[in-house]
Amino acid sequence: MSETFTLDPQLANDSIELMDFPLCKLLLANDSNYPWFILVPKVAGITEVFQLEWQDQQQLLNESSLLSEFLLQEFGGDKMNVAALGNVVEQLHLHHVVRFNTDISWPKPIWGQHLAAPYSSEDLAGLKARLVPKLASILPG
């Protein structure tokens, strides 16, 4: 019997679910210091990219590339940081952070630099309304 995919409790606690891509769940990190998004492949028991079936590896790369290009254009950032660390949350997930040479952590990594600044309900609603329809329109299928 195969496992059922469930989102890691820490990811669920620290982020907001935005939408589903063909392979991944798209999350928004609840930290308004940065445009910070997370892709989580909806495959149970996976901690590393190489554990995915080859087709899913390709799909993850496609979804990550599509998201990265969209976010960099949408937010007008200076740099796109993409990382799969897994030191704290083992479940495979890819961080996508739009960086600006004026952000509070530049040029250092974002982790451990500043306390998270959670989104207000108004800002969150506005961000969802702005991004989700645009993303849905560019997703294949």
ZABA-264601 format. One record per atom (N, C-alpha, C, O): residue in one letter; atom name; x, y, z. Coordinates in steps of 0.2 Angstrom, whole numbers, plus 5000, padded with zeros to 4 digits. Each point is the difference from the previous one (the first is absolute). Last residue first. Layout:
BEGIN
(atom "A","CA",(X,Y,Z));
...
# end
This chain:
BEGIN
(atom "G","N",(4990,5114,4903));
(atom "G","CA",(4995,4995,5001));
(atom "G","C",(4994,5004,5004));
(atom "G","O",(4995,4996,5001));
(atom "P","N",(5028,5016,5002));
(atom "P","CA",(4998,4995,4995));
(atom "P","C",(4994,4996,5002));
(atom "P","O",(5000,4998,5006));
(atom "L","N",(5005,5027,5004));
(atom "L","CA",(5001,4993,5001));
(atom "L","C",(4998,4995,4994));
(atom "L","O",(4995,5002,4998));
(atom "I","N",(5002,5022,5005));
(atom "I","CA",(5006,4998,4996));
(atom "I","C",(5002,4993,5001));
(atom "I","O",(5004,4997,4997));
(atom "S","N",(4976,5014,5013));
(atom "S","CA",(5000,5001,4993));
(atom "S","C",(5006,4998,4996));
(atom "S","O",(5000,4999,4994));
(atom "A","N",(4999,5000,5030));
(atom "A","CA",(4995,4995,4998));
(atom "A","C",(5000,5001,4992));
(atom "A","O",(4999,4995,4996));
(atom "L","N",(5013,5021,5016));
(atom "L","CA",(5003,4994,5000));
(atom "L","C",(4996,4995,4997));
(atom "L","O",(5002,4996,4996));
(atom "K","N",(4988,5025,5007));
(atom "K","CA",(5006,5000,4995));
(atom "K","C",(5003,4993,4999));
(atom "K","O",(5002,4998,4995));
(atom "P","N",(4982,5005,5022));
(atom "P","CA",(4997,4999,4993));
(atom "P","C",(5005,5001,4995));
(atom "P","O",(5000,4996,4995));
(atom "V","N",(5008,5005,5028));
(atom "V","CA",(4997,4994,4998));
(atom "V","C",(4997,5000,4993));
(atom "V","O",(5001,4995,4996));
(atom "L","N",(5009,5025,5014));
(atom "L","CA",(5004,4995,4997));
(atom "L","C",(4997,4994,4998));
(atom "L","O",(5001,4997,4995));
(atom "R","N",(4987,5023,5015));
(atom "R","CA",(5005,5002,4995));
(atom "R","C",(5003,4994,4996));
(atom "R","O",(5001,5000,4994));
(atom "A","N",(4985,4997,5025));
(atom "A","CA",(4996,5002,4994));
(atom "A","C",(5005,5002,4994));
(atom "A","O",(4998,4999,4995));
(atom "K","N",(5012,4995,5026));
(atom "K","CA",(4997,4994,4997));
(atom "K","C",(4996,5002,4993));
(atom "K","O",(5000,4997,4995));
(atom "L","N",(5010,5020,5018));
(atom "L","CA",(5005,4997,4997));
(atom "L","C",(4997,4994,4996));
(atom "L","O",(5002,4998,4995));
(atom "G","N",(4984,5015,5019));
(atom "G","CA",(5002,5003,4994));
(atom "G","C",(5005,4996,4996));
(atom "G","O",(5000,5000,4994));
(atom "A","N",(4993,4992,5027));
(atom "A","CA",(4995,5000,4995));
(atom "A","C",(5001,5003,4993));
(atom "A","O",(4999,4997,4995));
(atom "L","N",(5017,5005,5023));
(atom "L","CA",(4999,4993,4997));
(atom "L","C",(4995,4999,4995));
(atom "L","O",(5001,4997,4995));
(atom "D","N",(5001,5024,5017));
(atom "D","CA",(5005,4999,4995));
(atom "D","C",(5000,4993,4997));
(atom "D","O",(5002,4999,4994));
(atom "E","N",(4982,5005,5022));
(atom "E","CA",(4999,5004,4995));
(atom "E","C",(5006,5000,4994));
(atom "E","O",(4998,4999,4994));
(atom "S","N",(5004,4990,5028));
(atom "S","CA",(4994,4997,4996));
(atom "S","C",(4999,5004,4993));
(atom "S","O",(4998,4997,4995));
(atom "S","N",(5026,5005,5015));
(atom "S","CA",(4994,5002,5002));
(atom "S","C",(4995,4996,4996));
(atom "S","O",(5001,4998,4994));
(atom "Y","N",(5023,4991,5009));
(atom "Y","CA",(4996,5005,4996));
(atom "Y","C",(4994,5002,5004));
(atom "Y","O",(4997,4996,5004));
(atom "P","N",(5027,4998,5008));
(atom "P","CA",(4994,4997,4997));
(atom "P","C",(4996,5005,4996));
(atom "P","O",(4999,5006,5002));
(atom "A","N",(5027,4992,5005));
(atom "A","CA",(4994,5006,5000));
(atom "A","C",(4994,4997,4997));
(atom "A","O",(4999,5001,4994));
(atom "A","N",(5025,4987,5018));
(atom "A","CA",(4995,5001,4994));
(atom "A","C",(4995,5005,5002));
(atom "A","O",(4998,5002,5006));
(atom "L","N",(5027,5000,5003));
(atom "L","CA",(4994,4997,5001));
(atom "L","C",(4995,5000,4994));
(atom "L","O",(5000,5005,4997));
(atom "H","N",(5026,4996,4998));
(atom "H","CA",(4995,5004,5003));
(atom "H","C",(4994,4996,5002));
(atom "H","O",(4999,4994,4997));
(atom "Q","N",(5021,4995,4995));
(atom "Q","CA",(5002,5007,5000));
(atom "Q","C",(4996,5005,5004));
(atom "Q","O",(5002,5004,5004));
(atom "G","N",(4997,4971,4990));
(atom "G","CA",(5003,5002,5006));
(atom "G","C",(5002,5007,5001));
(atom "G","O",(5003,5002,5005));
(atom "W","N",(4993,4989,4971));
(atom "W","CA",(4999,4996,5005));
(atom "W","C",(5004,5003,5006));
(atom "W","O",(5006,5001,5000));
(atom "I","N",(4995,5008,4978));
(atom "I","CA",(4994,5002,5003));
(atom "I","C",(5000,4997,5007));
(atom "I","O",(4997,5002,5005));
(atom "P","N",(5027,5002,4982));
(atom "P","CA",(4994,4996,4999));
(atom "P","C",(4994,5003,5005));
(atom "P","O",(5001,5003,5005));
(atom "K","N",(5016,5016,4987));
(atom "K","CA",(5000,4993,5004));
(atom "K","C",(4994,4996,4998));
(atom "K","O",(4995,5002,4997));
(atom "P","N",(5012,5021,4995));
(atom "P","CA",(5000,4994,4996));
(atom "P","C",(5000,4994,5003));
(atom "P","O",(5001,4994,4997));
(atom "W","N",(4982,5019,5010));
(atom "W","CA",(5005,5001,4994));
(atom "W","C",(5007,5001,5003));
(atom "W","O",(5001,5005,5004));
(atom "S","N",(4977,4994,5009));
(atom "S","CA",(5006,4995,5001));
(atom "S","C",(5005,5001,4994));
(atom "S","O",(5005,4996,5001));
(atom "I","N",(4975,5018,5000));
(atom "I","CA",(5003,5000,5007));
(atom "I","C",(5006,4995,5001));
(atom "I","O",(5004,5001,5004));
(atom "D","N",(4990,5009,4971));
(atom "D","CA",(4996,4997,5005));
(atom "D","C",(5004,4999,5006));
(atom "D","O",(5006,5001,5000));
(atom "T","N",(5000,5009,4978));
(atom "T","CA",(4998,5004,5006));
(atom "T","C",(4997,4997,5005));
(atom "T","O",(4997,5003,5005));
(atom "N","N",(5010,4987,4974));
(atom "N","CA",(5006,5003,5004));
(atom "N","C",(4999,5005,5005));
(atom "N","O",(5004,5002,5003));
(atom "F","N",(4979,4977,4991));
(atom "F","CA",(5002,5007,4998));
(atom "F","C",(5006,5002,5003));
(atom "F","O",(5001,4999,5006));
(atom "R","N",(4985,4976,4988));
(atom "R","CA",(5005,5004,5004));
(atom "R","C",(5000,5007,4997));
(atom "R","O",(5000,5001,4994));
(atom "V","N",(4983,4976,5007));
(atom "V","CA",(5002,5006,4996));
(atom "V","C",(5004,5005,5004));
(atom "V","O",(4998,5002,5006));
(atom "V","N",(4998,4971,4996));
(atom "V","CA",(5000,5006,5004));
(atom "V","C",(5002,5006,4995));
(atom "V","O",(5006,4999,4997));
(atom "H","N",(4986,4973,5006));
(atom "H","CA",(5001,5005,4995));
(atom "H","C",(4999,5007,5003));
(atom "H","O",(4995,5002,5002));
(atom "H","N",(5009,4970,5006));
(atom "H","CA",(4999,5007,5002));
(atom "H","C",(5001,5005,4994));
(atom "H","O",(5005,4998,4996));
(atom "L","N",(4988,4975,5007));
(atom "L","CA",(5005,5005,4997));
(atom "L","C",(4998,5007,5001));
(atom "L","O",(4994,5002,4999));
(atom "H","N",(5003,4971,5012));
(atom "H","CA",(4997,5006,4998));
(atom "H","C",(5005,5005,4997));
(atom "H","O",(5006,5000,5003));
(atom "L","N",(4990,4973,5009));
(atom "L","CA",(5003,5004,4994));
(atom "L","C",(4996,5006,4999));
(atom "L","O",(4994,5000,4999));
(atom "Q","N",(5007,4989,5025));
(atom "Q","CA",(4996,4999,4994));
(atom "Q","C",(5003,5005,4995));
(atom "Q","O",(5002,5006,5001));
(atom "E","N",(5007,4995,5021));
(atom "E","CA",(5003,4995,4996));
(atom "E","C",(4996,4999,4993));
(atom "E","O",(5003,4998,4995));
(atom "V","N",(5002,5023,5022));
(atom "V","CA",(4994,4996,4998));
(atom "V","C",(5003,4995,4995));
(atom "V","O",(5002,5002,4994));
(atom "V","N",(5015,5009,5016));
(atom "V","CA",(4995,5001,5005));
(atom "V","C",(4994,4996,4998));
(atom "V","O",(4997,4996,5004));
(atom "N","N",(5021,5005,4981));
(atom "N","CA",(5003,4998,5006));
(atom "N","C",(4995,5000,5006));
(atom "N","O",(5001,4997,5005));
(atom "G","N",(4996,5007,4970));
(atom "G","CA",(4998,4994,5004));
(atom "G","C",(5003,4999,5006));
(atom "G","O",(4999,4994,5003));
(atom "L","N",(5003,5021,4975));
(atom "L","CA",(5005,4999,5005));
(atom "L","C",(4998,4993,5004));
(atom "L","O",(5004,4996,5000));
(atom "A","N",(4993,5018,4976));
(atom "A","CA",(4997,4994,5003));
(atom "A","C",(5004,4998,5006));
(atom "A","O",(5005,4996,4998));
(atom "A","N",(4991,5028,4986));
(atom "A","CA",(5004,4995,5004));
(atom "A","C",(4996,4995,5002));
(atom "A","O",(4994,5001,5002));
(atom "V","N",(5009,5023,4982));
(atom "V","CA",(4996,4994,5001));
(atom "V","C",(5004,4995,5003));
(atom "V","O",(5006,4999,4999));
(atom "N","N",(4992,5029,4995));
(atom "N","CA",(5004,4995,5004));
(atom "N","C",(4995,4994,5000));
(atom "N","O",(4994,5001,5002));
(atom "M","N",(5009,5022,4983));
(atom "M","CA",(4996,4995,5001));
(atom "M","C",(5004,4995,5004));
(atom "M","O",(5004,4996,4997));
(atom "K","N",(4999,5032,4998));
(atom "K","CA",(5003,4993,5000));
(atom "K","C",(4994,4995,5002));
(atom "K","O",(4996,5002,5005));
(atom "D","N",(5000,5021,4993));
(atom "D","CA",(5007,5001,4997));
(atom "D","C",(5003,4993,4999));
(atom "D","O",(5004,4999,4996));
(atom "G","N",(4968,5008,5003));
(atom "G","CA",(5006,4999,5004));
(atom "G","C",(5006,5000,4997));
(atom "G","O",(5001,5001,4993));
(atom "G","N",(4974,5002,5002));
(atom "G","CA",(5005,5004,4997));
(atom "G","C",(5007,5000,5005));
(atom "G","O",(5003,5005,5001));
(atom "F","N",(4974,4983,4999));
(atom "F","CA",(5002,5004,5006));
(atom "F","C",(5006,5005,4998));
(atom "F","O",(5002,5004,5003));
(atom "E","N",(4988,4981,4980));
(atom "E","CA",(4994,5003,5004));
(atom "E","C",(5002,5005,5006));
(atom "E","O",(4997,5005,5001));
(atom "Q","N",(5019,4982,4986));
(atom "Q","CA",(4997,5005,4996));
(atom "Q","C",(4995,5004,5004));
(atom "Q","O",(4999,5006,5000));
(atom "L","N",(5012,4976,5010));
(atom "L","CA",(5005,5005,4999));
(atom "L","C",(4996,5006,4996));
(atom "L","O",(5002,5006,5001));
(atom "L","N",(4985,4975,5003));
(atom "L","CA",(5001,5004,5006));
(atom "L","C",(5005,5006,4999));
(atom "L","O",(4999,5005,5002));
(atom "F","N",(4997,4979,4980));
(atom "F","CA",(4994,5004,5001));
(atom "F","C",(5001,5005,5006));
(atom "F","O",(4999,5005,5000));
(atom "E","N",(5018,4979,4995));
(atom "E","CA",(5000,5005,4995));
(atom "E","C",(4994,5005,5001));
(atom "E","O",(5000,5006,5000));
(atom "S","N",(5002,4975,5014));
(atom "S","CA",(5006,5005,5001));
(atom "S","C",(4999,5006,4995));
(atom "S","O",(5001,5005,5002));
(atom "L","N",(4984,4977,4996));
(atom "L","CA",(4999,5004,5006));
(atom "L","C",(5005,5005,5001));
(atom "L","O",(4998,5006,5001));
(atom "L","N",(5005,4978,4982));
(atom "L","CA",(4994,5004,4998));
(atom "L","C",(4999,5005,5006));
(atom "L","O",(4999,5006,4999));
(atom "S","N",(5017,4978,5005));
(atom "S","CA",(5003,5005,4995));
(atom "S","C",(4994,5005,4998));
(atom "S","O",(5001,5006,5000));
(atom "S","N",(4994,4976,5014));
(atom "S","CA",(5004,5004,5003));
(atom "S","C",(5003,5006,4996));
(atom "S","O",(5000,5006,5002));
(atom "E","N",(4987,4976,4989));
(atom "E","CA",(4996,5004,5004));
(atom "E","C",(5004,5006,5004));
(atom "E","O",(4998,5005,5001));
(atom "N","N",(5013,4979,4985));
(atom "N","CA",(4996,5004,4996));
(atom "N","C",(4996,5005,5005));
(atom "N","O",(4999,5006,4998));
(atom "L","N",(5014,4978,5012));
(atom "L","CA",(5004,5005,4997));
(atom "L","C",(4996,5004,4996));
(atom "L","O",(5001,5007,5000));
(atom "L","N",(4988,4975,5009));
(atom "L","CA",(5002,5005,5005));
(atom "L","C",(5004,5005,4998));
(atom "L","O",(4999,5006,5001));
(atom "Q","N",(4995,4977,4984));
(atom "Q","CA",(4994,5004,5001));
(atom "Q","C",(5002,5005,5006));
(atom "Q","O",(4998,5006,5000));
(atom "Q","N",(5018,4978,4995));
(atom "Q","CA",(4999,5005,4994));
(atom "Q","C",(4995,5005,5001));
(atom "Q","O",(5000,5006,4999));
(atom "Q","N",(5002,4976,5017));
(atom "Q","CA",(5006,5005,5000));
(atom "Q","C",(5000,5005,4995));
(atom "Q","O",(5001,5006,5001));
(atom "D","N",(4983,4977,4998));
(atom "D","CA",(4998,5005,5005));
(atom "D","C",(5006,5005,5001));
(atom "D","O",(4999,5005,5002));
(atom "Q","N",(5004,4977,4983));
(atom "Q","CA",(4995,5005,4997));
(atom "Q","C",(4998,5005,5006));
(atom "Q","O",(4999,5006,4998));
(atom "W","N",(5016,4976,5008));
(atom "W","CA",(5003,5005,4996));
(atom "W","C",(4995,5005,4997));
(atom "W","O",(5002,5006,4999));
(atom "E","N",(4993,4985,5025));
(atom "E","CA",(5001,4997,4994));
(atom "E","C",(5003,5005,4995));
(atom "E","O",(4999,5006,5001));
(atom "L","N",(5008,4998,5024));
(atom "L","CA",(4994,5000,4995));
(atom "L","C",(5001,4996,4994));
(atom "L","O",(5005,4999,4998));
(atom "Q","N",(5012,5005,5018));
(atom "Q","CA",(4995,4994,5002));
(atom "Q","C",(4994,5000,4996));
(atom "Q","O",(4996,4995,5000));
(atom "F","N",(5022,5022,4999));
(atom "F","CA",(5001,4994,4996));
(atom "F","C",(4996,4994,5002));
(atom "F","O",(5000,4995,4996));
(atom "V","N",(4998,5026,5015));
(atom "V","CA",(4998,5001,4993));
(atom "V","C",(5001,4993,4997));
(atom "V","O",(4996,4998,4996));
(atom "E","N",(5000,5002,5030));
(atom "E","CA",(5005,5002,4995));
(atom "E","C",(4997,5000,4993));
(atom "E","O",(4996,4996,4999));
(atom "T","N",(4992,4997,5020));
(atom "T","CA",(5004,5005,5004));
(atom "T","C",(5005,5003,4995));
(atom "T","O",(5003,5005,5001));
(atom "I","N",(4972,4980,5000));
(atom "I","CA",(5005,5002,4996));
(atom "I","C",(5004,5006,5004));
(atom "I","O",(4997,5004,5002));
(atom "G","N",(4981,4983,5003));
(atom "G","CA",(5006,4997,5002));
(atom "G","C",(5007,5002,4996));
(atom "G","O",(5005,4997,5001));
(atom "A","N",(4971,5008,4987));
(atom "A","CA",(5001,4998,5007));
(atom "A","C",(5007,4997,5001));
(atom "A","O",(5003,4996,4996));
(atom "V","N",(4988,5023,4987));
(atom "V","CA",(5002,4993,5000));
(atom "V","C",(5002,4998,5007));
(atom "V","O",(5004,5003,5003));
(atom "K","N",(4990,5019,4985));
(atom "K","CA",(4995,4996,5003));
(atom "K","C",(5001,4993,4999));
(atom "K","O",(4996,4996,4998));
(atom "P","N",(5021,5026,5003));
(atom "P","CA",(4998,4994,4996));
(atom "P","C",(4995,4996,5004));
(atom "P","O",(5001,4998,5005));
(atom "V","N",(5005,5028,4999));
(atom "V","CA",(5000,4994,5003));
(atom "V","C",(4997,4994,4995));
(atom "V","O",(4994,5000,4999));
(atom "L","N",(5016,5028,5002));
(atom "L","CA",(4997,4994,4996));
(atom "L","C",(5001,4994,5004));
(atom "L","O",(5006,4998,5001));
(atom "I","N",(4994,5030,5006));
(atom "I","CA",(5002,4993,5001));
(atom "I","C",(4996,4995,4995));
(atom "I","O",(4994,5000,5001));
(atom "F","N",(5013,5029,5003));
(atom "F","CA",(4995,4994,4998));
(atom "F","C",(5004,4994,5001));
(atom "F","O",(5006,4999,4999));
(atom "W","N",(4996,5029,5007));
(atom "W","CA",(5003,4993,5001));
(atom "W","C",(4995,4995,4999));
(atom "W","O",(4995,5000,5004));
(atom "P","N",(5011,5028,4995));
(atom "P","CA",(4996,4995,4996));
(atom "P","C",(5003,4993,5001));
(atom "P","O",(5005,4999,4996));
(atom "Y","N",(5000,5017,5024));
(atom "Y","CA",(5002,4998,4994));
(atom "Y","C",(4995,4997,4996));
(atom "Y","O",(4995,4997,5003));
(atom "N","N",(5002,5012,5019));
(atom "N","CA",(5006,5003,4998));
(atom "N","C",(5003,4999,4993));
(atom "N","O",(5003,5003,4998));
(atom "S","N",(4976,4988,5013));
(atom "S","CA",(5000,5005,4996));
(atom "S","C",(5006,5004,4999));
(atom "S","O",(5000,5005,4996));
(atom "D","N",(4992,4970,5011));
(atom "D","CA",(5005,5005,5002));
(atom "D","C",(5000,5005,4995));
(atom "D","O",(5003,4999,4994));
(atom "N","N",(4986,4978,5007));
(atom "N","CA",(4997,5005,5004));
(atom "N","C",(5005,5005,5003));
(atom "N","O",(5001,5000,5006));
(atom "A","N",(5000,4984,4971));
(atom "A","CA",(5002,5000,5007));
(atom "A","C",(4997,5006,5003));
(atom "A","O",(5000,5006,4997));
(atom "L","N",(4989,4980,4984));
(atom "L","CA",(5003,5007,5001));
(atom "L","C",(5002,5000,5007));
(atom "L","O",(4996,4999,5005));
(atom "L","N",(4999,4980,4976));
(atom "L","CA",(4999,5003,5007));
(atom "L","C",(5003,5007,5000));
(atom "L","O",(5005,5001,4996));
(atom "L","N",(4987,4977,4986));
(atom "L","CA",(5003,5007,5001));
(atom "L","C",(4998,5003,5007));
(atom "L","O",(4994,5001,5001));
(atom "K","N",(5008,4972,4989));
(atom "K","CA",(4996,5005,5003));
(atom "K","C",(5004,5006,5001));
(atom "K","O",(5006,5000,5002));
(atom "C","N",(4998,4982,4978));
(atom "C","CA",(5001,5003,5006));
(atom "C","C",(4995,5004,5003));
(atom "C","O",(4995,5002,4997));
(atom "L","N",(5004,4986,4981));
(atom "L","CA",(5004,4995,5005));
(atom "L","C",(5000,5003,5007));
(atom "L","O",(5000,4996,5005));
(atom "P","N",(4988,5016,4978));
(atom "P","CA",(4999,4993,4999));
(atom "P","C",(5003,4995,5004));
(atom "P","O",(4997,4995,5002));
(atom "F","N",(4997,5028,5010));
(atom "F","CA",(5003,4999,4993));
(atom "F","C",(4999,4992,4998));
(atom "F","O",(4998,4997,5005));
(atom "D","N",(4988,5019,5014));
(atom "D","CA",(5004,4994,4998));
(atom "D","C",(5002,5000,4993));
(atom "D","O",(4996,5003,4996));
(atom "M","N",(5000,5017,5024));
(atom "M","CA",(4997,4996,4995));
(atom "M","C",(5004,4994,4999));
(atom "M","O",(5005,4999,5002));
(atom "L","N",(4998,5016,5017));
(atom "L","CA",(4997,5004,4995));
(atom "L","C",(4996,4996,4995));
(atom "L","O",(4995,5002,4998));
(atom "E","N",(5013,4996,5030));
(atom "E","CA",(4999,4997,4993));
(atom "E","C",(4997,5004,4995));
(atom "E","O",(4994,5003,5002));
(atom "I","N",(5022,5004,5019));
(atom "I","CA",(4993,5001,4998));
(atom "I","C",(4999,4996,4993));
(atom "I","O",(5004,5001,4996));
(atom "S","N",(5015,4997,5027));
(atom "S","CA",(4998,5003,4993));
(atom "S","C",(4993,4999,4999));
(atom "S","O",(4996,4998,5004));
(atom "D","N",(5015,4994,5016));
(atom "D","CA",(5004,5006,4998));
(atom "D","C",(4998,5003,4993));
(atom "D","O",(5004,5005,4998));
(atom "N","N",(4986,4975,5012));
(atom "N","CA",(5000,5005,5005));
(atom "N","C",(5003,5006,4998));
(atom "N","O",(4998,5006,5001));
(atom "A","N",(5003,4975,4985));
(atom "A","CA",(4993,5002,5000));
(atom "A","C",(4999,5006,5005));
(atom "A","O",(4996,5004,4999));
(atom "L","N",(5025,4986,4999));
(atom "L","CA",(4999,5003,4994));
(atom "L","C",(4993,5003,5000));
(atom "L","O",(4998,5006,4999));
(atom "Q","N",(5008,4980,5019));
(atom "Q","CA",(5003,5006,5000));
(atom "Q","C",(4999,5005,4994));
(atom "Q","O",(4999,5006,5001));
(atom "P","N",(4992,4971,5000));
(atom "P","CA",(4997,5005,5004));
(atom "P","C",(5003,5007,5001));
(atom "P","O",(4997,5005,5001));
(atom "D","N",(5004,4980,4976));
(atom "D","CA",(5003,5000,5007));
(atom "D","C",(4997,5005,5004));
(atom "D","O",(4999,5006,4998));
(atom "L","N",(4986,4983,4983));
(atom "L","CA",(5005,5005,5001));
(atom "L","C",(5003,5000,5007));
(atom "L","O",(4997,4999,5005));
(atom "T","N",(4994,4979,4981));
(atom "T","CA",(4998,5005,5005));
(atom "T","C",(5005,5006,5000));
(atom "T","O",(5006,4998,5000));
(atom "F","N",(4987,4978,4984));
(atom "F","CA",(5004,5007,5001));
(atom "F","C",(4996,5004,5005));
(atom "F","O",(4994,5001,5000));
(atom "T","N",(5006,4972,5000));
(atom "T","CA",(4996,5005,4998));
(atom "T","C",(5004,5007,5001));
(atom "T","O",(5003,5001,5006));
(atom "E","N",(5007,4972,4990));
(atom "E","CA",(4998,5006,5005));
(atom "E","C",(4996,5005,4996));
(atom "E","O",(5000,5001,4994));
(atom "S","N",(4999,4973,4999));
(atom "S","CA",(5004,5006,4999));
(atom "S","C",(4998,5005,5005));
(atom "S","O",(4994,5000,5002));
(atom "M","N",(5005,4972,4998));
(atom "M","CA",(4996,5006,5000));
(atom "M","C",(5004,5006,5000));
(atom "M","O",(5005,5001,5004));
# end
